[in-house]
Amino acid sequence: MIDALQEILPHVRGASNADFLIAFAVMIKSTLAGMELSDKEKELSAPIIEKARKAVQEVAKENGYTYVFNSAEGLLLYSEPSDDLMPLAKKKLGLK
């Protein structure tokens, strides 16, 4: 929102205080509407994402997969419980 205000400010010199306040109110309302839309999207998609996550885990376990990655985003979707190598890597790097 600050970036948008900085973009508008050079054009405000000739505008009245009322015009500026109206523009500011519209910008705030637009920002709030975007936030509400984002919240609603998260609310509606959360059950779908959770259902898909569970399905991936079940398929991975049923078929003996150790790791399942989302190749488009490089995300680890599933992994079998395993050893944590972080302490050994830190020791190798001389870190605590």
Secondary structure as UniProt FT lines:
FT   HELIX           2..8
FT   HELIX           9..11
FT   TURN            13..14
FT   HELIX           17..62
FT   TURN            63..64
FT   STRAND          67..70
FT   TURN            71..74
FT   STRAND          75..79
FT   HELIX           86..93
//
